[in-house]
Amino acid sequence: MSDMQTAYKVAALAVRQRFAEQHPAALEVLDKIHKDEVAAYPGSFDQVEEVLHCLGVPATVNPNPKALKAKIAFVNCSNNYDKTLIEQIGNYVEKGNWLVTSDWALHYVLEKAFPNTVRWTNKSTSEDVISVEPYLNSLWSDIVVLGADPQWWLWGSYPIEVLNPKTVQVEAASHDLLVQHNAPVVAVRFPWGKGHVYHVISHFWAKRSQTPTLRHQGPCTDFLSSGMKLSDEGVEKVLHQAGIKPDTLNFAQIQSAATSTELVAQLCVRAVKHQKSVAGSCSII
């Protein structure tokens, strides 16, 4: 098992422990999610289904787009998508469901299914690791450590251009992307009908991280404590369940994996809760 695979395993345990200590209602929702509520469409490059597996969240992989009933659908980065998926996904979201996409789906899926929202800048990044500055009201804000921005892995990624700033909310940005590509956006979200779309540059399943500062070079327990704010008992529980020592992983590795894993978990919980509220509104009417 590679270091980043180990990091994702530990990150999933840490996210679940964080929910147990700080957001027990969210953990209850996460634990009750069943296979039909989450869909994942495999990609050529990203593997969000691996993050879901680490979290213990069951998902239906590659369901028929015409019969898609999941409350949230993840579409991985790829350069080859089912034409039917692109044709059906807009209507799927409009009914009140959530769509989460990564990297090249920006050009091949979102531009076609959700016009006049976001688009690719027609430039590509190199293979790199950038720092990310989440917005205070974003899904990532709870696990940001001041002075140690999350590290986000890029691999020939597609920079994002926001076409409708009144509708599209920027969730996270990067000074590195601004300097290198004049396109700082890392993640966006926007409503579509009764549903929501969430998109991130690059991949949920990162292949590496980097350690730009001494803090990033420290043990993973530093991030579990200061970043995720786990109790001492919670940190010990995570290490025990993972079967690792504090110095098995560094701060940056667990931070990269936890940032992605936390985001996936939060999206699943919020999509399920949102769908229930939509259904409740319909029943009242």
Backbone as JSON, one array per atom type, in Angstrom:
{
  "sequence": "MSDMQTAYKVAALAVRQRFAEQHPAALEVLDKIHKDEVAAYPGSFDQVEEVLHCLGVPATVNPNPKALKAKIAFVNCSNNYDKTLIEQIGNYVEKGNWLVTSDWALHYVLEKAFPNTVRWTNKSTSEDVISVEPYLNSLWSDIVVLGADPQWWLWGSYPIEVLNPKTVQVEAASHDLLVQHNAPVVAVRFPWGKGHVYHVISHFWAKRSQTPTLRHQGPCTDFLSSGMKLSDEGVEKVLHQAGIKPDTLNFAQIQSAATSTELVAQLCVRAVKHQKSVAGSCSII",
  "N": [[0.85, -1.19, 0.0], [0.61, 2.2, -0.89], [1.96, 5.34, 0.41], [0.03, 7.41, 0.14], [-2.32, 5.94, -0.2], [-2.48, 4.76, 2.29], [-2.75, 7.13, 3.72], [-5.32, 7.98, 2.93], [-6.87, 5.94, 4.03], [-6.44, 6.38, 6.77], [-7.36, 9.0, 6.9], [-10.11, 8.7, 6.4], [-10.95, 7.3, 8.67], [-10.35, 9.28, 10.52], [-12.04, 11.39, 9.74], [-14.53, 10.26, 10.24], [-14.27, 9.95, 13.0], [-14.07, 12.62, 13.73], [-16.61, 13.53, 13.03], [-18.08, 11.98, 14.86], [-17.28, 13.12, 17.29], [-17.77, 15.87, 16.98], [-19.89, 16.37, 15.2], [-22.27, 14.59, 15.56], [-24.82, 14.12, 14.48], [-24.41, 14.3, 11.75], [-22.77, 12.1, 11.34], [-24.57, 10.1, 11.89], [-26.33, 10.35, 9.72], [-24.52, 9.74, 7.66], [-23.9, 7.08, 8.25], [-26.28, 5.83, 7.69], [-26.65, 5.93, 5.01], [-27.5, 4.33, 2.02], [-26.78, 2.03, -0.69], [-28.22, 2.74, -3.02], [-28.48, 5.45, -2.84], [-26.2, 6.82, -3.49], [-24.24, 7.44, -6.3], [-21.59, 6.58, -8.53], [-19.64, 7.46, -11.23], [-17.24, 5.93, -13.08], [-13.97, 7.17, -13.94], [-11.33, 8.08, -16.25], [-9.13, 8.9, -14.87], [-9.55, 9.91, -12.19], [-10.61, 8.57, -8.98], [-13.02, 8.63, -7.19], [-14.68, 6.81, -6.06], [-13.02, 5.23, -4.55], [-12.43, 6.81, -2.36], [-14.98, 6.95, -1.23], [-15.26, 4.26, -0.58], [-13.28, 3.95, 1.39], [-14.44, 5.52, 3.36], [-16.54, 3.97, 4.02], [-18.93, 4.29, 2.77], [-21.48, 3.08, 0.87], [-21.87, 2.68, -2.68], [-23.45, 2.88, -5.88], [-21.98, 1.84, -8.77], [-21.52, 3.24, -11.91], [-24.33, 3.42, -12.83], [-27.33, 3.14, -14.9], [-27.82, 6.05, -16.68], [-30.36, 6.94, -17.46], [-32.04, 5.92, -15.6], [-31.35, 6.93, -13.18], [-31.41, 7.22, -9.77], [-30.16, 8.03, -7.51], [-29.35, 10.14, -4.69], [-27.11, 11.69, -4.78], [-24.64, 12.1, -7.22], [-21.46, 11.2, -8.28], [-19.13, 12.2, -10.64], [-16.35, 11.17, -12.16], [-13.12, 12.5, -13.2], [-12.45, 12.43, -16.64], [-11.82, 11.77, -20.14], [-13.68, 10.79, -21.76], [-16.96, 10.36, -21.91], [-20.15, 8.86, -21.32], [-22.58, 9.54, -23.67], [-25.29, 9.61, -23.12], [-25.3, 10.06, -20.37], [-24.41, 12.73, -20.21], [-26.54, 13.96, -21.51], [-28.68, 13.45, -19.77], [-28.0, 14.34, -17.22], [-28.4, 17.03, -16.44], [-31.2, 17.31, -16.13], [-31.52, 15.5, -14.09], [-30.24, 16.77, -11.91], [-31.79, 19.07, -11.76], [-34.16, 18.16, -10.67], [-33.67, 18.04, -7.99], [-31.47, 16.73, -7.03], [-27.95, 16.08, -6.25], [-24.9, 16.83, -7.93], [-21.55, 15.95, -8.31], [-18.49, 16.78, -9.6], [-15.23, 16.21, -11.13], [-12.29, 17.81, -12.29], [-11.57, 17.26, -15.62], [-14.21, 16.88, -16.28], [-15.35, 19.3, -16.18], [-15.13, 20.52, -18.72], [-16.12, 18.52, -20.47], [-18.57, 17.69, -19.42], [-19.95, 19.61, -17.65], [-19.94, 22.07, -19.12], [-21.56, 21.41, -21.25], [-23.96, 20.38, -20.16], [-24.73, 22.25, -18.27], [-25.0, 25.11, -19.18], [-23.51, 28.41, -19.44], [-22.5, 28.75, -16.85], [-19.97, 27.71, -15.71], [-16.69, 27.26, -17.17], [-13.98, 25.68, -18.98], [-10.7, 27.07, -19.21], [-9.25, 26.57, -21.44], [-6.61, 26.02, -21.1], [-4.01, 24.0, -19.63], [-2.78, 22.58, -16.57], [0.47, 21.81, -15.2], [1.95, 18.78, -13.82], [1.63, 19.0, -10.47], [1.71, 20.26, -7.06], [-0.38, 22.29, -5.28], [-1.05, 25.05, -3.05], [-4.06, 25.66, -1.2], [-6.68, 27.94, -0.54], [-9.36, 27.8, 1.27], [-12.66, 29.23, 1.25], [-14.26, 31.02, 3.89], [-16.91, 30.25, 4.37], [-17.08, 27.8, 3.19], [-17.26, 24.22, 2.53], [-14.9, 23.21, 3.38], [-13.88, 24.74, 5.39], [-13.84, 24.07, 8.11], [-11.64, 22.41, 8.6], [-9.3, 23.72, 8.17], [-6.02, 24.74, 8.84], [-4.54, 27.46, 10.26], [-1.94, 29.12, 8.6], [-1.05, 26.9, 7.33], [-1.91, 25.93, 4.55], [-4.21, 23.76, 2.83], [-2.94, 21.09, 0.76], [-3.18, 20.54, -2.67], [-3.34, 18.27, -5.25], [-2.33, 18.46, -8.63], [-2.75, 17.39, -12.01], [-2.19, 17.74, -15.1], [-4.45, 19.37, -15.14], [-7.66, 21.09, -15.55], [-8.04, 24.47, -15.53], [-10.48, 26.67, -14.02], [-13.04, 28.8, -15.19], [-15.29, 31.18, -14.12], [-18.45, 31.91, -15.28], [-20.86, 33.03, -14.53], [-20.98, 34.87, -11.98], [-22.96, 35.65, -10.2], [-24.51, 33.49, -9.7], [-22.81, 31.29, -9.41], [-20.89, 30.07, -6.82], [-17.74, 30.53, -5.43], [-15.8, 28.16, -3.82], [-13.24, 27.55, -2.98], [-9.91, 28.78, -3.48], [-6.72, 29.43, -5.12], [-3.6, 30.87, -4.71], [-1.36, 30.06, -6.08], [-2.43, 29.0, -8.46], [-3.47, 31.33, -9.5], [-1.18, 32.87, -10.03], [0.21, 31.2, -11.82], [-1.64, 30.52, -13.84], [-3.53, 32.47, -14.08], [-6.03, 31.92, -13.15], [-7.59, 31.41, -10.47], [-9.47, 29.71, -9.22], [-10.41, 26.88, -7.36], [-12.49, 25.26, -6.46], [-16.03, 25.13, -7.03], [-19.53, 25.84, -6.55], [-22.98, 25.59, -7.46], [-26.51, 26.33, -7.71], [-29.01, 24.4, -9.43], [-31.99, 24.32, -10.8], [-33.84, 22.5, -8.5], [-31.72, 21.3, -7.4], [-28.11, 20.84, -6.83], [-24.82, 21.64, -8.0], [-21.46, 20.67, -7.73], [-18.1, 21.32, -8.19], [-14.66, 20.42, -8.58], [-11.28, 21.34, -9.27], [-8.82, 19.13, -10.55], [-8.29, 16.01, -8.77], [-10.2, 13.88, -6.53], [-8.98, 11.67, -5.48], [-5.92, 11.77, -4.64], [-2.52, 11.48, -5.79], [-0.14, 12.21, -4.64], [1.54, 14.31, -2.18], [3.11, 17.27, -0.78], [5.78, 18.78, 1.15], [6.05, 21.79, 2.04], [6.71, 23.36, 4.27], [8.08, 23.36, 7.64], [6.08, 22.63, 9.37], [4.39, 21.09, 7.73], [6.01, 18.91, 7.45], [5.88, 17.62, 9.83], [4.54, 15.1, 12.17], [1.62, 13.08, 11.42], [-0.21, 13.23, 13.46], [-0.17, 15.82, 14.38], [-1.78, 17.21, 12.58], [-4.2, 15.85, 12.93], [-4.86, 16.66, 15.47], [-4.59, 19.59, 15.6], [-5.66, 20.42, 13.15], [-8.03, 18.88, 12.55], [-9.03, 18.89, 15.0], [-9.39, 16.77, 16.81], [-9.99, 14.93, 19.81], [-7.6, 13.92, 22.32], [-8.02, 11.26, 22.94], [-9.47, 10.54, 20.7], [-7.56, 10.82, 18.65], [-5.75, 8.79, 19.38], [-7.44, 6.6, 19.06], [-7.9, 6.61, 16.28], [-5.29, 6.13, 15.29], [-4.87, 3.59, 16.38], [-6.93, 2.07, 15.18], [-6.12, 2.26, 12.54], [-3.7, 1.07, 12.65], [-1.15, 2.26, 12.73], [1.82, 4.27, 13.41], [2.51, 7.53, 14.89], [4.43, 8.81, 13.26], [4.24, 7.53, 10.85], [2.91, 8.68, 8.73], [3.15, 11.99, 7.34], [2.26, 15.42, 8.26], [1.39, 16.82, 5.92], [0.58, 14.78, 4.14], [-1.61, 13.5, 5.43], [-3.21, 15.71, 5.65], [-3.81, 16.41, 2.96], [-5.24, 14.12, 2.13], [-7.3, 14.08, 4.03], [-8.62, 16.51, 3.59], [-9.82, 16.1, 1.08], [-11.33, 13.78, 1.66], [-12.99, 14.6, 3.76], [-14.5, 16.5, 2.37], [-15.9, 14.89, 0.51], [-17.42, 13.33, 2.29], [-18.95, 15.33, 3.58], [-20.41, 16.32, 1.4], [-21.97, 14.09, 0.69], [-23.57, 13.79, 3.0], [-24.91, 16.27, 3.08], [-26.27, 16.24, 0.64], [-28.07, 14.11, 0.94], [-29.62, 15.07, 3.1], [-30.61, 17.37, 1.9], [-32.17, 16.33, -0.18], [-34.17, 15.09, 1.27], [-35.42, 17.31, 2.35], [-36.4, 18.49, 0.05], [-38.19, 16.53, -0.8], [-39.93, 16.65, 1.36], [-41.01, 19.2, 1.02], [-42.38, 18.85, -1.35], [-44.3, 17.0, -0.56], [-45.83, 18.49, 1.15], [-46.98, 20.34, -0.55]],
  "CA": [[0.0, 0.0, 0.0], [1.4, 3.42, -0.97], [1.76, 6.28, 1.5], [-1.22, 8.13, -0.01], [-3.4, 5.01, 0.08], [-2.54, 4.71, 3.75], [-3.27, 8.42, 4.17], [-6.77, 7.99, 2.73], [-7.44, 5.04, 5.02], [-6.4, 7.08, 8.05], [-8.22, 10.18, 6.78], [-11.51, 8.28, 6.53], [-11.15, 7.04, 10.09], [-10.3, 10.57, 11.22], [-13.26, 12.14, 9.43], [-15.62, 9.62, 10.98], [-14.07, 10.28, 14.4], [-14.41, 14.04, 13.87], [-18.08, 13.6, 13.04], [-18.56, 11.4, 16.12], [-17.01, 14.04, 18.39], [-18.21, 17.25, 16.75], [-21.12, 16.44, 14.41], [-22.85, 13.25, 15.63], [-25.98, 14.01, 13.59], [-23.88, 14.06, 10.42], [-22.31, 10.71, 11.31], [-25.78, 9.26, 11.83], [-26.78, 10.38, 8.32], [-23.51, 9.03, 6.86], [-24.0, 5.64, 8.52], [-27.55, 5.3, 7.19], [-26.68, 6.0, 3.54], [-27.47, 3.02, 1.38], [-26.14, 1.97, -2.01], [-29.02, 3.39, -4.05], [-28.48, 6.9, -2.65], [-24.95, 7.39, -3.99], [-23.79, 6.87, -7.57], [-20.25, 7.0, -8.95], [-19.32, 7.11, -12.61], [-15.78, 5.79, -13.16], [-13.28, 8.04, -14.88], [-10.05, 7.6, -16.75], [-8.03, 9.38, -14.06], [-9.89, 10.05, -10.78], [-11.3, 7.41, -8.41], [-13.73, 9.05, -5.99], [-15.27, 5.63, -5.44], [-12.06, 4.73, -3.56], [-12.65, 7.64, -1.17], [-16.24, 6.48, -0.66], [-15.0, 2.94, 0.0], [-12.55, 4.17, 2.64], [-15.38, 6.08, 4.32], [-17.58, 2.99, 4.32], [-20.18, 4.73, 2.14], [-21.76, 2.25, -0.31], [-22.25, 3.43, -3.88], [-23.72, 2.15, -7.11], [-21.01, 2.29, -9.75], [-21.93, 3.29, -13.31], [-25.74, 3.07, -13.09], [-27.93, 3.64, -16.14], [-28.18, 7.46, -16.49], [-31.79, 7.16, -17.67], [-32.78, 5.44, -14.44], [-30.55, 7.37, -12.04], [-32.27, 7.59, -8.65], [-29.31, 8.41, -6.37], [-29.48, 11.51, -4.22], [-25.89, 12.37, -5.18], [-23.87, 11.37, -8.23], [-20.09, 11.65, -8.48], [-18.63, 11.92, -11.99], [-14.89, 11.3, -12.12], [-12.39, 13.09, -14.31], [-12.25, 11.54, -17.78], [-11.92, 12.43, -21.45], [-14.63, 10.0, -22.54], [-18.16, 10.16, -21.11], [-21.36, 8.34, -21.96], [-23.39, 10.63, -24.21], [-26.57, 9.61, -22.41], [-25.07, 10.7, -19.07], [-24.37, 14.17, -20.43], [-27.88, 14.39, -21.88], [-29.63, 13.25, -18.69], [-27.55, 14.8, -15.91], [-29.0, 18.32, -16.11], [-32.54, 17.05, -15.64], [-31.34, 14.8, -12.82], [-29.95, 17.78, -10.88], [-32.92, 19.99, -11.7], [-35.21, 17.56, -9.84], [-33.35, 18.18, -6.57], [-30.32, 15.9, -6.66], [-26.64, 16.73, -6.26], [-23.88, 16.32, -8.85], [-20.19, 16.34, -7.94], [-17.6, 16.43, -10.72], [-13.83, 16.57, -10.94], [-11.34, 18.15, -13.33], [-11.94, 17.36, -17.02], [-15.66, 16.91, -16.42], [-15.68, 20.72, -16.39], [-15.28, 20.77, -20.16], [-16.88, 17.48, -21.18], [-19.91, 17.49, -18.85], [-20.61, 20.81, -17.15], [-20.15, 23.07, -20.17], [-22.65, 20.96, -22.12], [-25.21, 20.16, -19.43], [-25.06, 23.42, -17.44], [-24.43, 26.25, -19.92], [-23.43, 29.76, -18.86], [-22.17, 28.7, -15.42], [-18.51, 27.64, -15.63], [-16.08, 26.62, -18.34], [-12.53, 25.48, -19.01], [-9.98, 28.21, -19.78], [-8.51, 26.06, -22.6], [-5.22, 25.79, -20.73], [-3.87, 22.87, -18.71], [-1.69, 22.73, -15.61], [1.48, 20.74, -15.18], [1.82, 17.92, -12.63], [2.1, 19.9, -9.42], [0.93, 20.33, -5.83], [-0.6, 23.7, -4.99], [-1.74, 25.36, -1.8], [-5.46, 26.05, -1.41], [-7.26, 28.78, 0.49], [-10.82, 27.65, 1.3], [-13.44, 30.37, 1.72], [-14.71, 30.78, 5.26], [-18.22, 29.59, 4.41], [-17.02, 26.61, 2.35], [-17.32, 22.93, 3.22], [-13.55, 22.87, 3.86], [-13.39, 25.71, 6.37], [-13.68, 23.49, 9.45], [-10.4, 21.66, 8.79], [-8.16, 24.54, 7.73], [-5.1, 25.13, 9.9], [-3.94, 28.75, 9.9], [-0.51, 29.05, 8.32], [-0.72, 25.64, 6.64], [-2.99, 25.72, 3.61], [-4.3, 22.41, 2.27], [-2.18, 20.82, -0.46], [-4.07, 19.94, -3.67], [-2.51, 17.7, -6.32], [-2.78, 18.7, -10.0], [-2.13, 16.5, -13.01], [-2.77, 18.12, -16.38], [-5.81, 19.75, -14.76], [-8.33, 22.14, -16.31], [-8.42, 25.65, -14.75], [-11.9, 26.99, -14.06], [-13.5, 30.17, -15.39], [-16.68, 31.39, -13.7], [-19.17, 32.74, -16.25], [-21.98, 33.71, -13.89], [-20.63, 35.04, -10.56], [-24.15, 35.85, -9.37], [-25.06, 32.16, -9.41], [-21.74, 30.35, -9.06], [-20.16, 30.43, -5.61], [-16.39, 29.97, -5.33], [-15.62, 27.49, -2.54], [-11.83, 27.59, -2.62], [-9.06, 29.38, -4.51], [-5.29, 29.19, -4.93], [-2.7, 31.9, -5.21], [-0.49, 29.4, -7.06], [-3.15, 28.95, -9.74], [-3.6, 32.7, -9.99], [0.12, 33.27, -10.57], [0.63, 30.34, -12.92], [-2.62, 30.37, -14.91], [-4.5, 33.57, -14.03], [-7.33, 31.29, -12.9], [-7.36, 30.96, -9.1], [-10.56, 28.92, -8.65], [-10.16, 25.46, -7.1], [-13.78, 24.57, -6.34], [-17.23, 25.96, -7.16], [-20.83, 25.19, -6.42], [-24.08, 26.43, -7.92], [-27.8, 25.66, -7.77], [-29.57, 24.15, -10.76], [-33.32, 23.85, -10.46], [-33.95, 22.21, -7.08], [-30.51, 20.61, -6.98], [-26.85, 21.56, -6.72], [-23.63, 21.11, -8.69], [-20.2, 20.98, -7.04], [-16.98, 20.91, -9.06], [-13.3, 20.71, -8.12], [-10.17, 21.1, -10.19], [-8.03, 17.94, -10.24], [-8.91, 14.75, -8.37], [-10.45, 13.58, -5.12], [-8.02, 10.62, -5.09], [-4.61, 12.34, -4.97], [-1.41, 10.52, -5.87], [0.99, 12.62, -3.8], [1.48, 15.6, -1.51], [4.46, 17.79, -0.62], [5.99, 19.37, 2.47], [6.72, 23.08, 1.83], [7.12, 23.99, 5.51], [8.39, 22.43, 8.73], [4.8, 22.11, 9.9], [3.93, 20.02, 6.85], [6.9, 17.76, 7.62], [5.63, 17.03, 11.14], [3.76, 13.87, 12.19], [0.22, 13.22, 11.06], [-0.99, 13.54, 14.65], [-0.27, 17.28, 14.49], [-2.97, 17.63, 11.83], [-5.39, 15.28, 13.55], [-5.16, 17.45, 16.66], [-4.78, 21.01, 15.34], [-6.48, 20.64, 11.97], [-9.35, 18.28, 12.68], [-9.44, 19.16, 16.38], [-9.79, 15.55, 17.49], [-9.55, 14.79, 21.18], [-6.44, 13.02, 22.46], [-8.55, 9.89, 22.85], [-9.85, 10.33, 19.3], [-6.33, 10.6, 17.88], [-5.27, 7.45, 19.72], [-8.37, 5.63, 18.46], [-7.64, 6.58, 14.84], [-4.01, 5.44, 15.09], [-5.06, 2.18, 16.73], [-7.76, 1.44, 14.14], [-5.34, 2.21, 11.3], [-2.51, 0.26, 12.88], [0.05, 3.02, 12.35], [2.45, 5.11, 14.42], [2.36, 8.95, 14.55], [5.34, 9.26, 12.2], [4.06, 6.75, 9.62], [2.53, 9.68, 7.73], [3.41, 13.36, 7.78], [1.16, 16.37, 8.33], [0.9, 17.16, 4.59], [-0.1, 13.63, 3.54], [-2.94, 13.32, 6.02], [-3.99, 16.91, 5.35], [-4.32, 16.29, 1.59], [-6.24, 13.07, 2.09], [-8.44, 14.45, 4.87], [-9.35, 17.59, 2.93], [-10.64, 15.46, 0.06], [-12.26, 12.84, 2.28], [-13.98, 15.42, 4.48], [-15.37, 17.11, 1.38], [-16.78, 13.85, 0.0], [-18.36, 12.98, 3.35], [-19.87, 16.45, 3.77], [-21.3, 16.38, 0.24], [-22.94, 12.99, 0.81], [-24.51, 14.12, 4.08], [-25.75, 17.42, 2.7], [-27.15, 15.85, -0.46], [-29.15, 13.29, 1.5], [-30.48, 15.95, 3.88], [-31.27, 18.27, 0.96], [-33.19, 15.58, -0.89], [-35.28, 14.88, 2.19], [-36.14, 18.58, 2.47], [-37.12, 18.67, -1.21], [-39.31, 15.59, -0.76], [-40.87, 17.17, 2.33], [-41.7, 20.34, 0.42], [-43.3, 18.32, -2.35], [-45.41, 16.33, 0.12], [-46.69, 19.54, 1.71], [-47.74, 20.88, -1.67]],
  "C": [[0.89, 1.25, 0.0], [1.1, 4.33, 0.21], [0.42, 7.0, 1.37], [-2.42, 7.22, 0.17], [-3.59, 4.85, 1.58], [-3.14, 5.99, 4.3], [-4.79, 8.49, 4.03], [-7.48, 7.07, 3.72], [-7.52, 5.72, 6.38], [-7.34, 8.29, 8.02], [-9.69, 9.82, 6.97], [-11.85, 7.99, 7.99], [-11.21, 8.34, 10.88], [-11.55, 11.4, 10.97], [-14.44, 11.56, 10.2], [-15.5, 9.93, 12.49], [-14.42, 11.74, 14.67], [-15.92, 14.22, 13.9], [-18.63, 13.1, 14.37], [-18.39, 12.38, 17.27], [-17.69, 15.4, 18.22], [-19.54, 17.38, 16.01], [-21.8, 15.07, 14.41], [-24.06, 13.06, 14.71], [-25.53, 13.71, 12.16], [-23.4, 12.62, 10.29], [-23.5, 9.75, 11.22], [-26.32, 9.2, 10.41], [-25.83, 9.55, 7.46], [-23.66, 7.52, 7.02], [-25.26, 5.02, 7.95], [-27.65, 5.35, 5.67], [-26.62, 4.6, 2.96], [-27.05, 3.15, -0.09], [-26.9, 2.74, -3.09], [-28.99, 4.91, -3.95], [-27.24, 7.59, -3.2], [-24.54, 6.67, -5.26], [-22.4, 7.4, -7.9], [-20.01, 6.52, -10.37], [-17.81, 7.1, -12.77], [-15.19, 6.74, -14.2], [-11.97, 7.42, -15.33], [-8.93, 7.9, -15.76], [-8.35, 9.47, -12.56], [-10.63, 8.8, -10.3], [-11.99, 7.81, -7.11], [-14.38, 7.87, -5.29], [-14.34, 5.0, -4.4], [-12.18, 5.51, -2.25], [-13.92, 7.18, -0.46], [-16.04, 5.13, 0.04], [-14.28, 3.08, 1.34], [-13.48, 4.68, 3.74], [-16.44, 5.08, 4.76], [-18.93, 3.41, 3.77], [-20.43, 3.89, 0.89], [-22.22, 3.1, -1.49], [-22.52, 2.48, -5.03], [-22.8, 2.7, -8.18], [-21.57, 2.14, -11.16], [-23.37, 2.85, -13.57], [-26.23, 3.66, -14.4], [-28.37, 5.08, -15.92], [-29.67, 7.74, -16.64], [-32.63, 6.74, -16.48], [-32.06, 5.83, -13.14], [-31.46, 7.89, -10.93], [-31.48, 8.02, -7.41], [-29.56, 9.86, -5.97], [-28.25, 12.35, -4.58], [-25.13, 11.49, -6.15], [-22.5, 12.01, -8.37], [-19.65, 11.24, -9.9], [-17.14, 12.22, -12.01], [-14.33, 11.99, -13.36], [-12.15, 12.06, -15.4], [-12.24, 12.39, -19.05], [-12.9, 11.71, -22.35], [-15.84, 9.68, -21.67], [-19.29, 9.62, -21.97], [-22.22, 9.52, -22.41], [-24.72, 10.74, -23.48], [-26.44, 10.28, -21.04], [-25.1, 12.21, -19.21], [-25.77, 14.72, -20.74], [-28.85, 14.38, -20.69], [-29.28, 13.99, -17.4], [-28.14, 16.14, -15.49], [-30.39, 18.16, -15.52], [-32.51, 16.36, -14.28], [-31.12, 15.8, -11.68], [-31.15, 18.7, -10.69], [-34.03, 19.48, -10.78], [-34.9, 17.63, -8.34], [-32.17, 17.36, -6.1], [-29.02, 16.7, -6.74], [-25.71, 16.03, -7.24], [-22.53, 16.85, -8.4], [-19.25, 15.86, -9.04], [-16.17, 16.85, -10.42], [-13.14, 16.82, -12.28], [-11.91, 18.22, -14.75], [-13.44, 17.3, -17.28], [-16.16, 18.34, -16.6], [-16.0, 20.98, -17.85], [-16.25, 19.78, -20.82], [-18.3, 17.27, -20.66], [-20.59, 18.81, -18.5], [-20.9, 21.84, -18.24], [-21.34, 22.7, -21.04], [-23.98, 20.88, -21.39], [-25.67, 21.37, -18.63], [-24.46, 24.68, -18.06], [-24.47, 27.54, -19.12], [-23.23, 29.76, -17.34], [-20.66, 28.75, -15.24], [-17.98, 27.02, -16.92], [-14.58, 26.5, -18.15], [-11.87, 26.67, -19.7], [-9.21, 27.85, -21.04], [-7.0, 25.98, -22.36], [-5.17, 24.62, -19.76], [-2.68, 23.11, -17.78], [-0.65, 21.65, -15.83], [1.16, 19.81, -14.01], [2.44, 18.69, -11.48], [1.25, 19.71, -8.16], [0.83, 21.79, -5.44], [-1.22, 23.87, -3.6], [-3.13, 25.89, -2.12], [-5.93, 26.89, -0.23], [-8.78, 28.65, 0.44], [-11.5, 28.92, 1.78], [-14.03, 30.01, 3.08], [-16.04, 30.05, 5.35], [-18.25, 28.33, 3.54], [-17.1, 25.34, 3.19], [-15.97, 22.54, 3.81], [-13.13, 23.69, 5.08], [-13.13, 25.12, 7.75], [-12.32, 22.82, 9.66], [-9.17, 22.41, 8.26], [-7.33, 24.92, 8.94], [-4.42, 26.42, 9.47], [-2.43, 28.59, 9.7], [-0.09, 27.77, 7.61], [-1.86, 25.29, 5.71], [-3.01, 24.28, 3.11], [-3.5, 22.27, 0.98], [-3.08, 20.05, -1.43], [-3.25, 19.53, -4.88], [-3.14, 17.98, -7.69], [-2.06, 17.76, -10.95], [-2.76, 16.78, -14.37], [-4.21, 18.61, -16.2], [-6.33, 20.94, -15.55], [-8.71, 23.32, -15.4], [-9.86, 26.08, -15.03], [-12.13, 28.48, -14.28], [-14.97, 30.26, -15.0], [-17.35, 32.35, -14.67], [-20.28, 33.56, -15.61], [-21.71, 33.83, -12.39], [-21.82, 35.27, -9.65], [-24.74, 34.51, -8.92], [-24.0, 31.22, -8.86], [-20.96, 30.88, -7.86], [-18.8, 29.75, -5.59], [-16.2, 29.43, -3.93], [-14.17, 27.56, -2.06], [-11.03, 28.14, -3.79], [-7.6, 29.09, -4.18], [-4.47, 30.32, -5.52], [-1.76, 31.31, -6.26], [-1.15, 29.34, -8.43], [-3.31, 30.34, -10.34], [-2.3, 33.13, -10.67], [0.45, 32.49, -11.84], [-0.33, 30.35, -14.11], [-3.67, 31.48, -14.97], [-5.92, 33.04, -13.85], [-7.28, 30.65, -11.52], [-8.36, 29.94, -8.54], [-10.18, 27.44, -8.54], [-11.46, 24.67, -7.05], [-14.93, 25.57, -6.44], [-18.47, 25.13, -6.87], [-21.89, 26.14, -6.95], [-25.38, 25.64, -7.93], [-28.23, 25.45, -9.22], [-30.95, 23.53, -10.54], [-33.41, 23.68, -8.95], [-32.68, 21.57, -6.52], [-29.27, 21.49, -6.97], [-25.75, 20.84, -7.51], [-22.4, 21.58, -7.91], [-19.06, 20.45, -7.9], [-15.64, 21.3, -8.45], [-12.3, 20.49, -9.25], [-9.38, 19.9, -9.67], [-8.89, 16.85, -9.62], [-9.17, 14.64, -6.87], [-9.44, 12.56, -4.6], [-6.63, 11.08, -5.54], [-3.51, 11.3, -4.94], [-0.21, 10.92, -5.01], [0.69, 13.95, -3.13], [2.9, 16.15, -1.48], [4.55, 18.52, 0.71], [6.75, 20.69, 2.35], [7.22, 23.75, 3.1], [7.45, 22.92, 6.55], [7.13, 21.83, 9.33], [4.3, 20.96, 9.05], [4.78, 18.75, 7.0], [6.66, 17.03, 8.94], [4.76, 15.79, 11.05], [2.28, 14.12, 11.91], [-0.65, 13.59, 12.26], [-1.13, 15.04, 14.88], [-1.52, 17.78, 13.77], [-4.25, 17.08, 12.44], [-5.83, 16.11, 14.75], [-5.49, 18.9, 16.32], [-5.68, 21.3, 14.16], [-7.9, 20.14, 12.15], [-9.9, 18.42, 14.09], [-10.0, 17.92, 17.08], [-9.28, 15.57, 18.93], [-8.33, 13.88, 21.23], [-6.88, 11.56, 22.34], [-8.93, 9.55, 21.41], [-8.65, 10.07, 18.42], [-5.79, 9.21, 18.13], [-6.15, 6.37, 19.08], [-8.11, 5.48, 16.96], [-6.35, 5.82, 14.54], [-4.14, 3.94, 15.34], [-5.85, 1.45, 15.64], [-6.99, 1.28, 12.84], [-4.11, 1.33, 11.42], [-1.23, 0.95, 12.46], [0.6, 3.76, 13.57], [2.33, 6.57, 13.98], [3.24, 9.4, 13.39], [5.24, 8.41, 10.93], [3.72, 7.66, 8.45], [2.89, 11.06, 8.25], [2.14, 14.22, 7.73], [0.54, 16.59, 6.94], [0.12, 16.01, 3.96], [-1.5, 13.45, 4.1], [-3.82, 14.53, 5.75], [-4.61, 16.82, 3.96], [-5.45, 15.27, 1.52], [-7.49, 13.45, 2.88], [-9.27, 15.56, 4.25], [-10.32, 17.02, 1.9], [-11.72, 14.58, 0.67], [-13.37, 13.56, 3.03], [-14.98, 16.01, 3.51], [-16.37, 16.09, 0.84], [-17.84, 13.49, 1.04], [-19.4, 14.07, 3.55], [-20.88, 16.53, 2.62], [-22.36, 15.29, 0.3], [-24.01, 13.32, 1.85], [-25.46, 15.23, 3.66], [-26.71, 17.08, 1.58], [-28.33, 15.04, 0.03], [-30.13, 14.16, 2.28], [-31.26, 16.89, 2.96], [-32.42, 17.56, 0.25], [-34.41, 15.33, -0.01], [-36.1, 16.16, 2.35], [-36.96, 18.86, 1.21], [-38.36, 17.78, -1.23], [-40.38, 16.08, 0.21], [-41.68, 18.33, 1.8], [-42.75, 19.87, -0.58], [-44.53, 17.7, -1.68], [-46.38, 17.35, 0.72], [-47.58, 20.13, 0.62], [-48.79, 19.88, -2.13]]
}
